[in-house]
Structure formats: C-alpha cells, structure tokens
Amino acid sequence: MSTSKLFAAIIALGALAACETVQGAGQDISTAGQTISAESQAVQDDL
C-alpha cells in the first residue's frame, strides 16, 4: 500500500470515529434536554 493510500485510510477512519463521537454526544445532549423539560413540566404542574 502506498503512503498516500495509507494516509487517506487513516484520515477516513478518523472522520468516521469523529462522526460516531459527535452522534453520541448529540444523543446525550438530547436526553439531558428531555429530562430537563420533563422536570420543568413537573414543577409547573405543581404550581
């Protein structure tokens, strides 16, 4: 395998790993937002 192909493969794998990390972070943030919304709704219902 030539150096340029190896470099391209490493870059592609890095990009795929970054996408997976961003997707996971987005899911975590979404879950946190849903929890906050549910808790604020519970507080409003109690008022």
Secondary structure, DSSP 4 states (H G I P E B T S, - for coil): --HHHHHHHHHHHHHHHHHHHHHHHHHHHHHHHHHHHHHHHHHHHH-
